[in-house]
């Protein structure tokens, strides 16, 4: 199990071996060595802290503990099991049985009744909870008798619940009904005439019968009601969703909570059911803050896999709404640390963190100051309220993702909020050479828009495009998009003289986005840093814009026009010398097959 904590087959074998050794030790020596007892405890505790809903292993643990340390110790294990899994009918029955059979609280009726009530508060609304109700009625009958008001009070409660065996409780009620007065059978506020008592309870019977049958439609299709590591079938998940929607439509809050808690036993790892439960809970019982937080923490800390963050993000937003912003921030930070540690980093988490910080600080100027501090110094201890420090490696990875996003926030503030052209330009110029900006598409989009919309400076625009081509690490399709923007702007906003004077640069720009051209300056220039000029020329010519796919057969123009010296002015009335028709080489090889790598 050390290699895979989730391998339940290995756990099963290990626990069987431990139980076998315990049995042998007791059989041969009459007791178990203390060191081996500790080993048993460590392994059971490790398994059940990881998977607290495995009621079968709790039963095994209790059985072995009884053999090793006796009755009192095994009762403590049962109490722990109910603390961690209070919705288990089986564990409650074991706990009640061991107390009753061993007469541990035989002289304390109030304690036992409170214990029964506690068990039924947790499980009494479950469709198959009749064994618990039977045990309670049996206890009351033994203590007070079936003709007692205590017995009647519980029976009147049961007959209104949609339980699988509702009919037997009505039969029992009609058996003892004649022993009580009308005032004992019916509350004063119900104001029922004595002659209509039978009619009143018949209506209750029919209502309970209809409610039970309506739920049987779903209950009969559910095959898995216990916790398991095997994925639940999609068809059964759909039935649970329909069942929950139906129960919500009925409006009984206790019944709805009971069904949600029950569904989260087989569906404990399914995030959408925790979210659905909490949405209903927050909407209908918003004042129960501690209970809501308890559900969040149970789902986030015990069950939902670390790669799923929607429930955790929902918890962060809920805490923020309660103005518990330090706790909320810590959740965001923990999500980042865990996702980076497990190589499942999501940029959306960082975006949500930035939005949170923006709301948290609640002051644009202060938020920008915070962003600048982050850019210059990284995350410091004061910002995270002196909580646990981030490991150096985690810190670097977070900053690598966070800094480009914070850069955009600062640009938006300087440009759109302050409308300060000089500060915006200064910020661009200060940060454009940062290595983290080489892949930051949004940064360069803002930079281009700024020059086009605000400054209308062609020279600056061309300089930006040149830098993007030669030094950025943006995808080629993005670079081409930027070049097209630049070309369109140049053609629309340049004078005739400016176009003529910059014709060489414009033609090179057009060749950059021509799929048939091998003259891609960004590839050409970057390759020259590594290889010699002739080698670069030959490689680019063979690849024809498709790196890794070379061809020897592309036709080549042998008398290319030198655009630096020759261009045609279409508006001129003076005839110009017409260039010669192009001549080619390698035309005969044009149809040869391409040699793919």
N, C-alpha and C positions, 0 to 999 in steps of 0.2 A: 504493500500500500504506500510505501514511501515514494515510489516512482509515480503513482497516480492515485491521488486522494479520492478520486471519483469512481474508482474501480470497485463497485459494490461486490463483485464476485470474489475479489481478493479479501475484502473485509469479511465476507461471510465465512471464508475458509479460516481466516485468522481467529475469528470469534469462536468457531467450532473447536479449533485446537485449544484455545484458552479454556473453554468449558470442559473439554475432555481432560485436560490436565487438572483442573479444579476437582472434578469427580474422582480422579485417580488419587490425588493428594488426600482427599477426605476419606476415601475408602481405605487407603494404606496407612495414613498417619493420624487421621481424625481431625486434621486442621490443614490450613493453607499457609505457606510461608508469607511473611509480611511483604517481602520484596516482590513476590509474585502477585500478591493482592494489588500492590501499587501498579504493576504492569497491566493488570486487568482494568483497573480504574482509568489509567492513562489512555488506553486504547478505546474503551467504550466512550469516555468523555470526548475524545478527539472525534470519533465518528458522529456522536449525537450532537455535538456543538456545531458540526458542519451540516448534518441532516437531522434536525430536531423532530421532523414529522414522521420518522420511521418508528411507528408505535411498536412494531414487532421486535425491534432491537432494544427498545426500552423494556419490554417484557422479559427478554432474555437477560438483560442487565439486572433486573430485579430478581430474577430466578437465581442467577449466579451469586448476587450479593447476599441473598438469603442463606445460601449454602456456606458462604465464606464468613459472614459477620452477623448473621441472625436477623431477627424480625425488625428491630428498630432501625437498623441501617437500610434495610430494603424499603421501609416506609419512607425514609428520607429520599431515596432514589425516586420513588413514585411521586413524591411531592415536587421534586425537581422536574420530572417529566411533565407534570401538569403546569408548572410555571412556564415551560417552553412550548408546550402543546396543549393549551387549555380546551381545545375544541375536539378532543378525542374521546368519544363515548367509551371505547375499550379501556383506555387508561383510567377514566373516572370509575368505571365498574370495578376494575382491579383494586383501585384505591379504597373504594367503599367496602368491597367484599373483605379485603384484608383487615380493615378496621373493625367491621362487624363480626367477622368470624373469630377474631382474636380478642374481641371485647376490649379494645384499647381505650374507648371512650364510652363504655357502657353506662356509666353513671352521669353522663353529661348530655342530656337530650337536646339542650339548646345548641350545643356544639355540632351535633350530628345533623340537626335540621338546617343549620346554617351551611353545613358542608353539602347537603343535598341541594339546597337552594343555589349554592354557588355552581354546582355541577350543571344544574338545569338552566341557570342563566347563560352558561356557555354553550350548552348542547341541546337544551330542551325543545328548541324550535326545529331541530333537524327532523327530516321526514321519517327516519328510522330510529328515533330516540326512545321508542317505547320500552326498551330494557331498563333505561334509567328511571322512567316514570313508574314502571312496575316495581322496581327496587324501593322507590320512595313510598309508594302506596303500601307495600309490604311492611316497611318499617313503621309507618304510621298506624297500620292495623295492629301490629304487635304491641305498640306503645299505648295507643289510645283506643283502638277498636274501630271497626268499620262503621259503627253508628255514631262516631264522634264528629264534631264540627271541624276538627283539624283534618280528618280524612275527607269530609265533604268539600271543604274549601279547595283542596288540591284537585279533586275529581271535577268540580265545576270549572276549574281552570283548564283541565286537560280536554274536556269535551268541546271546547271552542277552538282547539288547535287542529290544523290539517295534518294529522299523523297517519302513517300507513295502517295502523290498527285502531283507528278511531272508533270503530263499531263496538269493540269489546268494552271500551270505557263507557259508552252509552248503555250497554247492557248492564254493566255494574251499577251505573247511576240509577237505572230504573229499578234494580233490585233493592237499593237502600233508600230510594226517594221517599217512601211512605213513612220512614222513621223521623222525618223532619217536617217542621211547620213551613207554611208558605213564606213567612218572613226569613226563615233560615235558608230557603232555596233561592230567594230572589232579593236583590238589593232594593232598598227603599226608592232610590232614584229611578229604578226601572218602572215603578208604578203600574204593576200588572195585577189585574183582578184575579182573585183566587180561583175562580171558575175557569180561567184561561191559562192556568199554569202548564197543563199538558200541551196545549197549543203552542205556548211560548217555547217550550223545550223541543217540540217537534220542529219548529222553525230553526232552532239552533242546530238540531241534528241535520236537517236538510242543507243548511248553509255550510256546515262542516263537511258533509258528504260531497257537496259540489266543489268546495275548495280542495278537498283531498283528491278527487277525480281529476280536477283541472291540473294539479301538479303531477299526477301519475302519468300524464301525457309526456312529460319530460323525464320524470324519474325512471320510467320503464326503459328509456333509451340510453341511460347512463350506465356504462359498464365499469368505469373506474372511479371509485370514490375514495381511494387511498393515495398516499404519496408514493411516487415511483420516479425513477430516473429515466424510464422509457418515455419517449415523446407521445403525447396524446394525439389521437387521430383528429384530422381536421373536421370530420363529421361530428365528432363528440364536442369539439370546441364550439362549433356552431350551435349545438343543442344547449350548451351552457349559456351562451350569449342570449339565445331566445328565452331561456328559463329566467335569467336575471332581468331581462326586459319585461317579461310577464310579471315577475314579482314586484318590480318597481311600479308597474301600472296599478297594482292592487293597493299600494299606499301604506301597508303595515310596516313601519320602520324596523321593529324588532325582527320580523320575519325576513325583511330584506337584508339586514345586517347578518342574520344567521346564515342565509344562503350564500352571501359573499364570502363569509369566513369559511364556509364549508367548501366552496368552489376553489378557494385558495389553498386547499390541501393537495388535490391532484394537479392543480394549475399554478403551483407556487412559483415556478420559473417563468411564467408567462406575464411579461410586463404589462400588456394591455389590460389584464384583469385587475391588477393593482391600481392602474390609472383610472379604470372605470369605477372601481369601488371608491376611490378617494374623491373623484369628481362628484359622485352621488353624496358621499358623506359630507364634503365641504358645503355642498349646496343645501342639504337638508338639516345638518347638525353642526353648523359652523361654530357654535359656541363651545363645542367639545374639543378644545385646542389640544389638550394633552393626549386625548385618544387619537386624534388625527396625526399628531406627531409620532405617536407610538406605531401607528400603521405604516407611516412613511419609513421609519427607522427599521421596522421589521422587514419590509420589502427590500429596502436599499442595502441593509447590512447582512441579511441572512440568505436571501433567495435570488434576487435579480443578478444575472451574470454581469461582470464588470464591463463587457462590451456594449451593454445597453444602458443608455444614459437619460432616457426620457423621464423616467420616474424620479431620478436624482435631480434633474433640472426642474421638474415640477416642484420638488421639495424645496429647492433653493428659492423659487419664486414665492412659494407659500411663506417661507420664513421671512423673506423680504417684505411681504405684505403685513406680517406681524411686527415689522420694524426690527427684526433680529438680523441686522445686516452683516454683522461679523460672522455669525453662523452660516448665513447664506454664502458669503464670500468664501468661507472655508470649504463649502461643498464644491463650488466651482474649481477651486484650487486642487482639491483632492481628485476631481474628475480628470483634470489636466495631467496631474502627476501619474495617475494610474494608467491613463490612455497612452501616455508617452512610454511608460515603463513596459507596457505590453505591445508596443508598436502598433497601436490602433488609434493614432492621433486624428482628430477631426477638427478642421478649421472652424466649423460652425460653433464648437464649444468656445473657442477664443472670441468669436464675434459676440456670443452671448455674454461672455465675461466682460468685454469692453462696454457693452450696453448696460450691464449691471453697474459697472464702475461709474458710468456716466450718470446713472440714476442715483447711485450711492453718494457721490460727491455733490450732485445737484447744483452745480455752479459751473458754467461753461469755462470761465477763465481759470478756475481752479483745476478743472478736468484737463485743460490743455497744459497747465503747469505740471500736472501729474504725468501726462503723456511725454512731455519733454524730459522729465526726470527719468522715466522708463527708458527713453532713447539714449540718454547720456550715461545712466548708471545701472540700468536694469532694475529688477525687483529688489527693493531693500527691506530690511526687517521692520521698519516702522509702518510701511504700507500694509504688511500682512499681520500687523498687530502683535509682533513678537511671537507668532506661533511657530510651529516646527519649520526649520529651514528646509528649503528645497535643495536636493542634491545638485552639485555643480553641473552634472551632465543634463539633468532634467531642466535646470535653469536655462542652460544654453539653448536647448531645443525649444523651450517655451518662448524664449526671446526671439529666436530665429523666425518663429511664426507670428509672434505678437507685434514686433517692431514695425513691419510693413503695414499692419492694420492701424496701429497708432499713428503712423505717418499720415495715412489718409484722413484720420480724424482731425489732425492738426491742420492739414491743408483745407479741409472743408470749413473749419472754424476761421482761419485767417482770410480765406477767400470769400466765403458766403456770409459769415457773421460779421466780421470786421470790415470786409470789403477793402482790404489794404493790399494794394498791388505790390508795393515795395517789400512788405514783410513776406508775402506769399512767394515772390521771386527769390528772396534771400533764402527762404526755407528750401525751395527747390534746388537752388545752387549748392546749398550746404549738404544736401543729402543724395543728390543724383548719382554720385560715385560710390555710395555705400554698396557693398557686395549684396546685401539683402534686397536692394532695389533692382538688381539685374533680372530677377524673375517676377517682379511685382508689376503686373499688367495695369492695375488700377492707378499706380503712381504715374506711369508714363501716359496713360489716358488723360489724367488730370493735367499733366505738364503740357501736353499738346493742346488740350482745350484752353488752357490758360493763355498760351501764346496766340492761339487763333481767335478766341472770343474777346480776350481782354487787351492784349498788347498789339495784335495785328502786325507782328514783326516777322517778315519772311526770312530774314537772315537767321534769327534765333530758331525759327521753326526748322530750317534746313540743318542747322547745327545739331538740333535734338535728334532728327532723323538719322544723321550720320553717326552720332554716338550710339543710338539704338542698334543700327546695323552692325557696327564694329565691336561693341563692347557688352551689349546686353546678352542675356541668355534666354530671351523670349522665344516662344515657338515660331517657326518660319511663317506660319499663316498669320500670326499677330503682327509680325514685322511687315509683311506685305500689306496688311490692312492699314498700318500706320503710313506706309509709303503712298498708298492710294489717297489717303486723306491729305497728305502733304501735296501730292501732285494736283489734286482737284483744287485745293486752296490756291496754289501757285497760278494755275491757269485762270482762275476766276478773279484773282485780285492783283495780278501783275500787269504792268503796262507793257506795251509792245516792245519798247526799248529794253526793259528788264528781262523779258522773255528771250530776246535776241542775245543779250549779254550772258544769260545763264543757260543757253541752249545745251551746252555740253553736259551740264549737271542734270538737266531735265531728261535728256536722252538716256543717260546712265540710270536715272530713276525708273524710266519706263522699261529698260532692259532688266532691272531688278525684279519686276513683277511679271515679266514675260516668261511663260512656262517653257518656251522653246529656246530661251537664251541660256547660254552657259556662263554669261557674264553676271554672276550674282556677287556683288561686291562684298557682302557680309561673309559669304563662304570663302571667296577669293582671298580677302584680306586676312581672315583668321587662319586659313591654311598656310599662308606665306610666313606666319610666325613659326611654323614647324618645319616646312619643307622649302626646297629651293624653288626659284621662280619657274624654271622650265618644267620641273616635276609637277608643280601646281597646275600650270597651264594644260599639260597633257591629261592629268587626272580629271580636271573639270570638264575638259572637252569630251573625254570618253564617257563621263557620267551623265552629261547633259542635264544637270539639275536633279538627278536621281542617284544619290550617294549609294555606293555599293553595287550598282548595276552599270557595268561598263560595256560600251559597244565600239567596235572599230570601223563601223560602216556608215557613220553619219556623213552625208554630203557636206562639203565645206566650201564656202565662197572664197575664191582666190583673189578677187579684186574688190575687197571691201571698201566702202566709202569712208573717208576720214571726216567725221562730223565736226571735228575741230576747225577744219579748213573749208569745208564745203556744205552749204545748205541752200535750199531753194526758197526764195521769197515769193510766195504765191501772189502777193499784192503788187509786185513790181511789173511795170509795163515794158521793162527792158529785157529782151530775150537773154536767157542765160544758157551756158553750155550744159547740155544734157549729159549726165554721167553715162558711162558705158554700161551695157547690159552685163549682169553678173556672169562670171564663169565659175565652174565648180570642179572639184575633184572628189573621188570616191562615190560618184553617182551610181556606178555599176554595182556597188556593194549595199545599196539602200535596202534591198529586200532580204539580206542575210538575217538569219535568226540571231536574236540577242542571247548572249551568254550570261545566264543568271547565276548568282553566287550559290 
